[in-house]
Amino acid sequence: VTTHGCFETQPFDVTHAGPGTLWVSDEEAFATLSASETLNVVRVSEVEMKERLWKKLAVSCVLNPLTALHSCRNGEALPGREDVCRAVCAEIASLD
């Protein structure tokens, strides 16, 4: 799971917009990815990884449709659309 920011400027051209953290639960993946000083890799347990994946899914369920519908980036998606965000979050929270 990552919080690094990026956006596509044109097909097959991606800009790294902001540093974040990369969480992994696999020991081998952690050892390999930790070689990079820029990825900010953190090893977590399987339980924590599942929780992070659910949270990432919830954020993506809110942001991805809004950015697509309004042709904007993540930081521009929420202002003025708080009601939609709350409704989507409530639906996600009701999932088992």
Secondary structure, 3 states (H helix, E strand, C coil): CECCEEEEEECCEEEEEECCCEEECCHHHHHHHCCCCCCCEEECCHHHHHHHHHHHHHHHHHHHHHHHHHCCCHHHHCCCCHHHHHHHHHHHHCCC
